[in-house]
Amino acid sequence: MYFKAMFDQGSIPVLEKVISFCEQRNRVLANNIANIDTPYYRRRELPVAEFQAQLQKAIDHREKTNPRVFQFQASRNITPNALGGVTARPLIEPLRNGGFLRHDGNNVNIDREMAELSKNTLLHNVMVQILVKEFNMLNTAISEKIVK
């Protein structure tokens, strides 16, 4: 009980959710790249704006009510999971007016996918580094030693 309370406050639950979302998005973007030559394949994407809105809502709720409780609510395409992360449903990107569509019916643009993959990987790496720092601070507090 005490350990759960220790890990459910501060930035740790937020970092868990962002890292989990980034990992899933990485798989979706890599799948798009892998299917670049597949006829009639439609680009898939996770609902980034929806995730950001749900995360902001959970942070705002925690700040207004109890700073020790972080409650990430499920939305249409994103649900929290038992491991502290989230599960997001990939969405097929609709064709918009003037959208990119090749002669084989595929709408994957390698430049866009590589750029999104790079941004997502950078965000993931930053979040992991921050999480490592958080755990190092907890380790220092538990061991009562100063770490240089």
HUCOR-V718209 format. One record per helix or strand of 3 or more residues. SS is the DSSP state (H for helix, E for strand). FROM is the first residue (numbers start at 1). LEN is the number of residues. Records with the same first field share a line. If there is no record, write none. Layout:
SS: FROM-LEN ; FROM-LEN
//
This chain:
H: 2-6 ; 12-23 ; 48-17 ; 110-34
E: 78-3 ; 86-3
//
